[in-house]
Amino acid sequence: MAIVTDQRTRRIAERIGSAEEAPRPSVQDSEPSATGPPEPRTFGYDGEEMNRVWAFVLLGAKDVVFFERPRAKFEDKKRFLSVGAFERWHANRFTEIIDADGKVKCITWAKRWLTSRERRSYEGIEFFPDVNNAPGSEGYLNLWSGFSVRPRNGGVRSYKTFYDHLLTNVCGGNEEHFRWVFGFFAHMVQRPRERIGVALVLRGAEGAGKTKVGEVIGSLFSDHYFLVDDARYVTGNFNAHMATCLLLQADEAVWAGDKAAESRIKGLITSPFQQIEHKGIDPIRLPNYVRLLLTSNETWVVPAGHGARRWGVFDVDKRCVGNYDYFREMDVELDRGGREALLADLLAFDLSSVDLRTIPKTAALLEQKVMSLPPIDSWWYGRLQSGSITRDWGAWPEKKPKREIEASQLYGDYIAVADRIGVRRKSEETAFGMRLKKLVPGLSKALRQYTDDAGNCRRYYVYELPSLEEAREYFVEVIGQPIEWD
């Protein structure tokens, strides 16, 4: 005898959609077989397929469902959904099971999968990039997807245009600089979990191919490369994309004067951990494996201090601006096996042959340092470049007695320059003197007095300055690299 199914379940199924879109349970249960209990119908439900696409994960203090579709659009390949969203997605898909009473019962795909002992489940998530695709911590969902291409030996000839772009346009033909840049990317694929505390900065005109460098390298592990053009993707609170990021390319997204971005960027470069926050989910702490590539056509890109150790800065030559055939040829080579050969060469690169923690002292880096100087340092650099103690003096005196200058006069010159360039917070005279002594080691200050013809006595302080050559040598030591003086 047929048994009528639950009326509420039948009404829900009829309201959601047609039979062609999602199979609905029939009005009757399956007939009992002659040899045993009734056979439930699957209506397309496949536990193995569900486990391939979905996983139940504890994320912070909440339970979520991980959704993985490798062939989906980029932003939809890996997502975390609430359990409620997962249940609503499957609310119009039904299957049958045998309940505890031995009767056939109709339930949704979501309920069957969530209550199944074979459900794919994890205690938490981690990002464990590994060149050999090691599984990571037991019981944790590893978000590493591996490389997008298989390495295959083909040599430089397989990607000769990209090789030329790195060597000639990015590194100006300097072999030592090229090995540093190539080693930076090689370290990324060989030792993705090792921090070196440096970032790559490419500065150049629009169309010079600075963005192309990141796009090509990122295509070797496309699921873990992010190209952003808005600061909120670098400094924003909701940074779920950072959880699986190996190479973050910020293209015109930040600038050196943005203090909020400065601290966040420095943290991405050096911090061993980072806070990851999804919308509606508690923040979690994960190891930070992000490598940072900044690309910009601005003059001042990064806040590089005196002894800057984080920034490898290169100016991209503009010789290929508008040369569409050059970049088209590059793409053709890469699509015809160049990526595979490039990955093979990066994996084979001898990392011991280059010190990646020692950044190249390029002219582009020096310019970033000069533009990042605090007001007093910047003023003093201007004095050394001009070869004049103040704007009103002539050439820097050669003999010591003539290199004395009244302290208030030197301070006044700094104030005048600061006013002209719009410095809002100017150092008072005592702080000015303290900073100047750090820029000019051995700087002495002496008390002088002057009596006029009427017998009036005036007392004042003077700075006894070194020679111009000595002052410049001191400043080179402070800035940390050679300077070409005017």
Sequence and secondary structure as in RCSB ss.txt:
>XXXX:A:sequence
MAIVTDQRTRRIAERIGSAEEAPRPSVQDSEPSATGPPEPRTFGYDGEEMNRVWAFVLLGAKDVVFFERPRAKFE
DKKRFLSVGAFERWHANRFTEIIDADGKVKCITWAKRWLTSRERRSYEGIEFFPDVNNAPGSEGYLNLWSGFSVR
PRNGGVRSYKTFYDHLLTNVCGGNEEHFRWVFGFFAHMVQRPRERIGVALVLRGAEGAGKTKVGEVIGSLFSDHY
FLVDDARYVTGNFNAHMATCLLLQADEAVWAGDKAAESRIKGLITSPFQQIEHKGIDPIRLPNYVRLLLTSNETW
VVPAGHGARRWGVFDVDKRCVGNYDYFREMDVELDRGGREALLADLLAFDLSSVDLRTIPKTAALLEQKVMSLPP
IDSWWYGRLQSGSITRDWGAWPEKKPKREIEASQLYGDYIAVADRIGVRRKSEETAFGMRLKKLVPGLSKALRQY
TDDAGNCRRYYVYELPSLEEAREYFVEVIGQPIEWD
>XXXX:A:secstr
   B  HHHHHHHHHH  TTTS    SB     SSSS     TT  HHHHHHHEEEEEETTEEEEEEE TTS GG
GSEEEEEHHHHHHHTTT EEEEE TTS EEEEEHHHHHHT TT  EESEEE    TT    STTEEE     SS 
     GGGGHHHHHIIIIIITTT HHHHHHHHHHHHHHHH TT     EEEEEE TTSSHHHHHHHHHGGGGGGE
EEE STHHHH S  GGGGG SEEEEES   TT HHHHHHHHHHHH SEEEE  TTS  EEEE   EEEEEESSS 
 S   TT  SEEEEEE STTTT HHHHHHHHHHIIIIIHHHHHHHHHH  GGGS TTS    HHHHHHHHHT  H
HHHHHHHHHHHT SSTTS S  SSGGGGEEEHHHHHHHHHHHHHHHT SS   HHHHHHHHHHHSTT EEEEEEE
E TT  EEEEEEEE   HHHHHHHHHHHHTS     
